[in-house]
Amino acid sequence: MDRTRKLEIRNSNDESNSNDQNSKRSWFRHSNFEFDSSFEFRISNLLLCALCVLCATNVPANALSLPLQGYFHPGRAMPVRWEDSQAVQLSASGSITTHLEAVDQSRGIFPWIVIAPNVADVSDRTLPPLHPLEDSDCLVADAVSNDSDARSLFPNRRMIGIHVDADELTGPAMAWETLDAILLTPAGFQSIPQPMCRDLFAEGIELAVLSDRQPDARLPWNRSGKWWIASAGMGLPPIVCADAYAPTYGWPAGRSQAFRTRIFLFGAIYCLLVCGVGLWRSRWMPAGIVAASLLAAAGFAFDNQRQSPIFQRSGIVRLIGPATMEDDWLYQVSHRPTQFTLPLENSVHPIFCDESQPESLCLTLDCDGRGRPTAITGRLSADEPLALMRRRMPTQPTDLIPPTRSATSPLRLLATESIYPGFSLAGQIDPPTTDDSWPTVVLRQKERGHSRFLSPQP
């Protein structure tokens, strides 16, 4: 009996020990499971944080976009929109760098000039691919919704229509010069400020308004079906044109007349001073001549150092047609390599003698905080001129000022079909009073310029 009782007690103890071991094993399994789950959770959190940091570092500092979806005419500025308040710089091979030091607003438009049809090494990799167009293609900003008759304005031409809102046509007009035309409703036309409309028209962009009556009296409008069209038929000169440098051939670039006169007077004073010292009968006479020569050399060097090595000539070409335009031309050259900074007024159109010149110039277009061009900088090579042009529509009527005599200004050489097709030389205005300006040349349109709407070119 006792033996049986002992066996029962031993079996009960064995069962309790077995249960304790099983519970311990199950607890260890559970604790191991909890430990493994916590470790995996921490690892996943670390990986998620690293991924967030990596994504944050890969986000561009400036969100740039192309309102015209990357379509552009080579040599004519295209609009670029920024969406950030930081400094902006956009560059690529075959283009002119655009730089905004500090922006005043979180969103805006600035111009970017792409010279070559094919560009590479774009500084902002988030931009969409660029699509260069032929001269015969019409790039149109269409602000008229649900209109199927727009393509009838461009017979025998390939039309690339990009839908934009009239409110998006902001920034400098230069930024939109790659457009051939803008289609607007009367409300959209009224929403654009009048100075902006004039500047767009001056950039060679044709405006078409779907309206029953003439939009305004400031632009030369013509009726074509349901549309009122403002077309000057004056395209901008090509960005690569050797004929544009004809005024610089034989150009005696050198110091200004004022500098030459001042150097002559200083030289005369030096000669008189040396002659006076030479009459001094003293053993210090040679030392006095040496001292006077050193002082004169230092004075000449100081005066020469203050003078810029860049020589400039400028002038105006007045175009008389459906509307009067004025092209401000500026040529500059240096006898030695040097950097230059030229202030601008909202627009510039550089023209190169060949396709290799932009690479050596390293041009940068500086814009203010609202995207408006304020200066252009670059590097001039020795004895290689640079031509810059800006077109504007005068606010005051100039048709009443007739040319006074036959043209002798070097700018008369620009009256060629490669620069101003359809224009002939009419004369020039009286010469200016400044030494660094040429007389204004007047060109008159032979016949109405080719409109992309009314008289399509074959």
KABEL-V701822 format. One record per pair of residues at least 24 apart in sequence whose ideal C-beta (glycine too) atoms are under 8 Angstrom apart, sorted by the first residue. I is the first residue (numbers start at 1). J is the second residue. D is the distance in Angstrom with one decimal. If there is no record, write none. Layout:
BEGIN
i->[I,I]
j->[J,J]
d->[D,D]
END
This chain:
BEGIN
i->[60,60,60,61,62,62,62,62,63,64,64,64,64,64,65,65,66,66,67,67,67,67,68,68,68,68,68,68,69,69,69,70,70,70,70,70,71,71,71,71,71,71,72,72,72,72,72,72,72,73,73,73,73,73,73,73,74,74,74,74,74,74,75,75,75,75,75,75,76,76,76,76,76,77,77,77,77,77,77,77,77,78,78,78,78,78,78,79,79,79,79,79,79,79,79,80,80,80,80,80,81,81,81,82,82,82,82,83,89,90,90,90,91,91,92,92,92,92,92,93,93,93,94,94,94,94,95,96,96,96,96,96,97,97,97,98,98,98,99,99,99,99,100,100,100,100,100,101,101,102,103,103,103,104,104,104,105,105,108,108,108,108,109,109,109,109,109,110,110,110,110,110,111,111,111,111,111,111,111,111,111,112,113,113,113,115,115,115,115,115,116,133,136,137,138,138,138,139,139,139,140,140,140,140,140,141,141,141,141,141,141,142,143,143,143,143,143,143,144,144,144,144,144,147,147,149,149,150,152,153,153,153,153,153,153,153,154,154,154,155,156,156,157,157,166,166,167,169,169,171,171,171,172,172,172,172,172,172,172,173,173,173,173,173,173,173,174,174,174,174,174,174,175,176,176,176,177,177,177,177,179,180,180,180,181,181,181,181,181,181,182,182,182,183,183,184,184,184,185,185,185,186,186,186,189,194,198,199,199,199,199,201,201,201,201,202,202,202,202,203,203,203,204,204,204,204,204,206,206,206,206,206,206,208,219,220,220,222,224,224,227,229,229,229,231,231,231,231,231,231,232,232,232,232,232,233,233,233,233,233,233,233,233,234,234,234,234,234,234,235,236,236,236,237,237,237,237,237,238,238,238,239,239,239,239,240,240,240,240,240,241,241,241,241,241,242,242,243,243,243,243,243,244,244,244,244,244,244,245,245,245,245,246,246,246,246,247,247,247,247,247,247,247,247,247,248,248,248,248,248,248,251,251,251,251,251,253,253,253,253,254,255,255,256,256,257,258,259,262,263,263,266,266,266,266,270,308,309,309,309,309,310,310,310,310,311,312,313,313,313,313,314,314,314,315,315,315,315,315,315,315,315,316,316,316,317,317,317,317,317,317,318,318,318,318,318,318,319,319,319,319,320,320,320,320,320,320,321,321,321,321,321,322,322,322,323,324,324,324,324,324,325,325,325,325,326,326,326,326,326,327,327,327,328,328,328,328,329,329,329,329,329,330,330,330,331,331,331,331,332,332,332,332,333,333,333,333,333,334,334,334,334,335,335,336,337,337,337,337,338,338,339,339,339,339,340,340,340,340,341,341,341,342,342,342,342,343,343,344,344,344,344,344,345,346,346,347,347,347,347,348,348,348,348,348,349,349,349,349,350,350,350,350,350,351,351,351,352,353,357,357,360,361,401,402,403,403,403,403,404,404,404,407,407,407,408,409,409,409,409,410,411,411,411,411,412,414,415,415,422,422,422,422]
j->[124,125,126,86,86,87,88,124,126,88,90,124,126,127,127,128,127,128,109,162,164,168,139,141,162,164,178,179,128,131,162,127,128,129,130,131,131,133,139,160,162,178,114,130,131,132,133,139,178,132,133,135,137,139,178,180,114,115,116,117,132,239,113,114,115,238,239,240,113,177,178,236,239,111,112,113,174,175,176,177,178,111,112,113,114,175,178,109,110,111,112,171,175,176,178,109,110,111,112,175,107,108,109,107,108,110,371,107,123,122,123,124,122,123,119,120,121,122,123,119,120,121,118,119,120,358,119,350,358,363,364,365,363,364,365,364,365,367,364,365,366,367,366,367,368,369,371,366,369,369,369,370,371,368,369,370,369,370,170,171,370,371,170,171,172,175,371,171,172,175,367,371,171,172,174,175,177,365,367,371,373,175,239,350,365,239,240,352,355,358,355,160,457,180,180,181,452,178,179,180,179,180,181,182,183,169,176,179,181,182,183,183,169,182,183,184,185,188,183,184,185,188,210,183,210,225,226,183,225,181,208,224,227,229,452,453,452,453,456,456,456,458,452,456,191,192,191,196,200,370,371,372,199,346,347,367,371,372,373,199,200,202,203,205,346,347,199,203,346,347,348,373,371,200,203,205,203,204,205,236,205,205,206,452,205,206,207,208,452,453,206,207,208,208,210,208,209,210,209,210,211,210,211,215,215,218,393,346,347,392,393,230,232,323,393,325,391,392,393,236,347,391,232,234,235,236,391,230,231,232,451,452,453,453,323,322,323,454,453,454,453,451,453,454,322,449,451,452,453,454,321,322,323,325,449,321,322,422,445,448,449,450,451,319,321,323,325,445,449,421,349,389,391,349,351,389,419,420,351,418,419,349,350,351,352,351,352,353,354,355,351,352,353,418,419,353,354,413,414,416,418,419,351,353,387,389,414,419,331,353,385,387,410,413,414,416,313,315,329,331,410,411,413,414,438,313,331,333,385,387,410,313,331,333,385,410,311,333,335,385,311,307,311,435,436,435,435,307,303,300,303,296,299,300,303,296,338,334,335,336,338,334,338,340,380,335,436,410,436,437,438,436,437,438,409,410,411,437,438,439,440,441,411,440,441,411,414,420,440,441,443,398,429,440,441,442,443,420,423,443,445,399,426,442,443,444,445,423,444,445,448,449,445,448,449,393,393,394,397,398,399,391,392,393,394,391,392,393,394,398,389,390,391,389,390,391,392,387,388,389,411,414,387,388,389,385,386,387,388,380,385,386,388,380,383,384,385,386,380,381,382,383,382,383,382,379,380,381,382,379,380,377,378,379,380,377,378,379,380,375,376,377,375,376,377,388,374,375,373,374,375,376,390,390,372,373,373,390,391,392,373,376,388,389,390,388,389,390,391,376,386,387,388,389,387,388,389,387,387,384,386,384,386,429,427,427,428,429,442,428,429,430,439,441,442,439,438,439,440,441,438,438,439,440,441,441,441,441,443,446,447,449,450]
d->[6.4,7.8,5.4,5.4,5.7,7.8,5.0,7.3,7.3,7.3,6.6,5.1,6.7,6.0,7.5,7.9,6.3,6.0,7.4,7.6,6.2,6.2,7.0,7.3,5.1,7.9,7.1,7.5,6.6,7.6,5.8,7.5,4.8,5.7,4.7,5.0,4.8,6.1,5.5,5.5,6.7,7.8,6.0,6.5,7.2,6.4,6.7,7.5,4.6,7.5,5.3,7.3,7.8,6.6,4.9,7.9,6.2,6.2,6.3,5.0,5.4,7.6,7.3,7.9,5.8,6.4,3.2,7.0,7.5,4.9,4.2,6.9,7.5,3.9,6.4,4.8,5.3,5.8,7.8,5.1,6.2,7.2,5.7,7.9,6.6,7.2,4.6,4.9,7.7,6.8,7.8,6.5,4.1,5.6,7.9,7.0,5.7,7.5,4.9,7.5,7.0,7.2,5.6,6.8,6.0,6.9,7.9,5.6,6.7,7.8,5.9,5.9,7.8,4.8,4.4,6.7,5.7,4.3,6.6,6.0,4.9,5.0,6.9,4.4,7.2,7.8,5.7,7.2,7.1,4.7,7.1,5.6,7.1,4.5,6.9,7.5,4.8,6.4,5.5,7.0,5.4,7.0,7.9,5.0,7.5,6.9,6.9,7.2,8.0,5.7,4.6,7.7,8.0,7.5,3.2,5.7,6.9,6.6,7.2,6.0,5.8,4.6,5.5,2.9,7.4,5.2,5.2,6.5,7.5,6.3,5.0,3.6,7.7,6.2,4.8,3.9,7.7,7.0,7.6,7.5,6.7,7.8,7.8,7.6,7.0,6.1,7.7,7.8,7.9,5.6,7.6,6.7,7.3,8.0,4.6,6.5,5.6,6.3,5.5,5.2,7.1,6.3,4.8,7.3,6.2,7.2,7.5,5.5,7.5,4.7,7.1,4.8,7.7,6.9,6.1,5.2,6.7,4.8,4.9,6.8,5.6,7.7,5.4,7.5,6.8,7.7,6.9,5.8,7.7,7.7,6.6,7.3,6.7,8.0,7.9,4.8,6.6,7.2,6.9,5.6,5.3,6.9,7.1,5.7,4.9,6.2,6.3,7.2,7.7,7.4,4.7,7.5,7.7,5.3,6.7,8.0,6.1,4.8,6.4,3.4,4.8,7.3,5.3,7.9,7.5,6.9,7.9,6.6,6.7,4.2,7.3,6.5,6.9,6.3,7.0,6.5,4.1,6.6,6.8,6.9,5.1,7.0,6.7,5.6,6.6,4.5,7.3,6.0,6.1,7.3,7.6,5.5,7.1,5.1,7.1,6.9,5.1,7.3,7.2,5.8,7.6,7.6,4.7,6.6,5.2,6.7,5.0,7.5,7.5,7.8,7.5,6.0,6.5,7.2,6.5,6.2,5.2,5.7,4.3,7.1,7.5,6.8,7.4,6.2,4.9,5.1,7.7,6.5,4.5,7.9,6.7,5.9,6.7,6.8,6.9,4.1,5.2,6.8,6.0,6.1,7.5,7.0,5.2,7.0,7.3,7.4,4.1,7.3,6.5,7.0,6.1,5.4,4.9,6.9,6.5,6.5,6.8,7.3,7.3,6.0,1.6,5.6,5.8,5.9,6.2,8.0,5.8,7.9,5.9,8.0,5.8,7.9,6.6,7.3,6.0,6.6,4.8,7.5,7.5,7.3,7.9,7.4,6.8,6.0,6.5,7.4,5.1,7.7,6.6,5.7,5.7,7.8,7.8,5.8,6.2,5.0,6.8,7.9,7.5,5.2,4.8,5.8,4.6,7.6,5.1,7.9,6.7,6.0,7.9,5.1,6.3,6.1,7.7,3.8,6.9,7.9,7.6,8.0,7.8,6.6,3.7,5.7,5.4,6.9,7.4,8.0,5.5,7.1,4.7,7.8,7.9,7.0,7.6,7.5,7.6,7.4,4.3,5.1,7.4,7.9,6.5,7.0,7.7,6.2,7.1,5.3,7.8,6.1,7.2,7.4,7.6,7.5,6.8,6.8,7.5,4.4,8.0,4.7,6.0,5.6,5.2,4.9,6.5,5.6,6.7,8.0,5.6,7.8,5.9,7.2,6.1,6.6,5.3,7.1,6.3,7.7,4.7,5.9,3.5,6.8,6.5,7.0,7.9,4.3,7.4,5.7,6.0,7.6,7.5,5.1,6.3,6.6,7.7,5.9,7.0,4.8,6.9,7.0,6.5,5.4,7.2,6.6,7.2,6.6,7.0,4.8,6.5,7.9,7.7,3.7,7.6,6.2,7.7,6.8,7.4,6.6,7.4,6.2,7.5,5.5,5.9,5.8,7.2,5.9,7.9,7.3,5.7,7.7,5.7,7.5,5.6,7.2,5.2,6.8,4.7,7.8,7.1,6.9,7.5,5.4,6.4,7.4,7.5,4.8,7.6,5.3,7.1,5.5,7.9,7.0,6.6,5.6,7.8,6.9,6.5,6.9,4.0,7.4,4.5,8.0,6.6,7.7,6.2,6.3,5.3,6.7,6.7,5.7,5.5,7.3,5.6,7.1,7.4,5.5,7.8,6.7,6.1,7.4,5.7,5.5,7.7,4.7,6.3,5.3,7.5,7.1,6.8,5.2,4.8,5.9,5.7,6.0,7.6,7.2,5.3,6.1,6.4,5.1,7.4,7.6,6.0,5.7,5.7,7.6,5.6,7.2,4.6,6.4,7.0,7.4,7.2,7.2,5.4,7.7,4.5,7.3,6.1,7.8,7.9,7.4,7.9,7.6,6.6,6.6,7.7,2.7,5.5,6.2,4.6,7.3,6.5,5.6,7.7,5.5,7.8,7.3,4.7,4.2,7.5,5.2,5.7,5.4,7.6,7.9,4.3,5.4,7.3,7.3,5.6,5.5,6.6,5.7,7.6]
END
